[in-house]
Amino acid sequence: MQLSELLQWLALGQKTGTLLIEGHGVQKKLFFQNGRVNFTSSSDQREYLGQFLVSHGYITEDELKKAMEVQEESKILLGRILLMINAISETDLLRLMRRKAEESIYDVFLWEDGHFEFVEGGQPDLKMVPLSLDLTSIILEGLHRFDEWKRIRVRVPDDAAVPMITRPLNLEELSERERLMVPHINGQSTIEEIALQTHNAEFTVARFVYEGLTNQTMALAEAVPRRRTAVAVGNGTLEMDVEHFLEKGKASLKEDPQAAYRMFKVASDLDPADGRAAEAVRDAERKIRAGLERDGVTGDKIPELAISITDLTERTFSPHEGFVLSRINGHWDVKSIMKISPIKELEVMMIFQRLWRDGVIKWNAKR
């Protein structure tokens, strides 16, 4: 089923239950009550409430870190904590929670494929104010974004594109979210890197750049080669591709669990229903965690740069590595950087391990 047809079926049938959607390495849940969406959840950390508020300029990374530390100790919902410390008003919080839920659904319209399952019945006991989103306008906007994404891709071919500002921008005409992106559009950072640094989705950055290309305030610079951790998918059948990456992962599991993990993740993303891939990912994660423990990579360690800034700029890093490196300030420990990161916690730990092994960082001896 097309996503628009699926959502229309649930809305017109006034369904109550949970829609589980998996694809692109992400799992999302939409909770329905009588054909309206009451809540959403996502495994994509950039769709977490705290990340969303940072991207819109309502809170800083430091405020997010402090709020999450309080949340860890008190078990109070993050939104409630932000209200308690006056970081955001209740009106703005509810408005942004609705917008966050809508953005999470719009994102699925950009997926090329995915798997879904609808489980009828009651909803979980979530201690949140029901959003009660009407799907008609969401479906129309989602279809509009799909068409818009195709137009964007003609001018901005991929997330490795490097935008630069060629004429002064009128900041008063920009939203706060767009103003926060402007310093990162520097002719050196890729779309992917800008998205990570500003806690945005690639679509949001690419659309802003597309508008700049259209009104001739921006241009695309030649991309600088970057070290990537992505893996190319073959041209065989789905079953053949899954089998291929499972075998490649098994071959490297003992010597390089992180490489195996990436292979297994590709296999799992290709076919989330394949239990072998899911189990292989868990097996690689166990070996990675054991390696992290052996190397002493723990959440309470405070990282510092072990090389000069000059040496650092001469090396190439992946966008994820660049995000982690840019948050090392000699004060924040590994756990703090994980809290404010739009990257999965295990992957942040893996990055720290690689940077430590490569001699790029060291641990603060005072801790």
Buried (B, 14 or more C-beta within 10 A) or exposed (E): EEBBEBBBEBBEEEBBBBBBBBBBBBBBBBBBBEBBBBBBBBEBBBBBBBBBBBBBBBBEBEBBBBBBBBBEEEEBBBBBBBBEEEBBEEEBBBEBBBEBBBBBBBBBBBBEEBEBEBEEEEBEEEEEBEBEBEBEEBBEBBBEBBEBBEEBEEBBEEBBBBBBBEEEBEEEEBEEBBBBBBEBBEBEBBBBBBBBBBBBBBBBBBBBBBBBBEEEBBBBBEEEEBEEBEBEBEEEEEEEBBBBBBEBBBEBBEEBBBBBBBBBBBBBBBBBEBEBBBEBBEBBBEBBBEBBEEEEBBBEBBBBBBBEEEEEEEEEBBBBBBBBBEBBEEEBBBBBBBBBBBBBBBBBBBBBBBBBEEEBBBBEEEE
